[in-house]
Amino acid sequence: MKKLILYTGIIASFILTSANFAQAQHKISSQGKGAIIGGAGGAVVGGIIGHGVGGALIGGAVGAGGGYIIGNEHRKAVEKRRRAAYRSAYYRRHGHYPNAYVYRAPSRR
């Protein structure tokens, strides 16, 4: 049990430290945040359930994959809401959607 707590603490500190360095250089994407959080949570749960480092590694890998997928879906939803807000504001201002074909009847002379 002491080894499990020690390994979990080492893994968590490594993840948090590497996330800190990555944030100092540039902003972390939502996929990256999801992978970090999922990996840390999966490692803790896998270590407790799997009774060892092997369980922690498997749990961390599964958690990181799941966190990446959740972060990716979150990013897609945010972009979709942003595009919808832009189109709505454009329509209110201009009376038509951006890049939409506006039919004009031919003039009769």
N, C-alpha and C positions, 0 to 999 in steps of 0.2 A: 504494500500500500504506500509506503514511503517513497519507493522508486516511482510509482505512478504519479504521485503528487509532484515529485521532483521533475520528471520528464514533461509533465503537463505544464508546469511553470516555465521550464526552459523553452518549450515550443511556443507558449503564449508570449513570452517576452521577445522571442525572436520575431514572431509575426508582428507584434506591435512596434518593435524597433524598425523593422524593414518598412512597415507602412509609414512610419514617421519620416524616414529618409526619402521615400518616394513622394510624399506630400511636399517636402521642402523643395523638390525639383519641379514638380508639376502637379496638376490636379489629378486625383485618381478617378477613373471612370466608375460608373455604377456597377459594371461587371466586376471590376477589381475589388471594390468594396464588398460586394456580395461574396466573392470567392474568399476573401480574407476572413470575413465574419463566419461564413459557413465552414471554412476549414478549421478555424479555431474551435467553434462549437462542436463540430464533428470529431475533432481530436479528443476533446474532453469527454464527450459521451462515449466514443469508441474505446477510450482508455478505461473508463469505468465499466462498461458492459463487457468488453473483450478481455479484461484483466491483464493488460500488458501493453507493451509498446506496439505490438502488431495490430492490436485492436485500435490503438490511437492512430496509427498510420492509415489504416483502412478507413476509419471514421473521418479522418481529416481529408482524405482524397475524395470520399463520397460527399462530404459536406462542402468542400471547395467547388466540386462540379455542380452541385445543387445551388449553391450560392451564386455561381456565375450565371446559371440559367435564370434564376430569379432576378438578378441584377440586369441582365440583358432585356428581360420582359419589362422591367421598370423603365429602362431607358427608352424602349419603343413606345410605351404609354405616354411618357413625358413629351417625346417628340411629336406624337400624334396630337396631344392637347395643344402644344405650341403652334403647330400648323393650323389647327382648327381655329385658334384664337386669331392668328394672323389673317386667315381667309375671312373671318367674320368682320374684323376691323376694316379690312380692305373693301369688303362689300358695302359696309355702312358708309364709307367715305366716297367710293367711286360708283356705286350702284351696280357693279358687276364683279364677278370673281376674277382674280388675276389670271392672265393668260387665257381667258375665256374668249371664244369667238363671239363677237357682237354682230348680229345680223343687221344690216342696213338695207332697206329696200332701195332698189334702183330708182333714181329720179326720172320722172317722165318729162320729156321736153318736147 
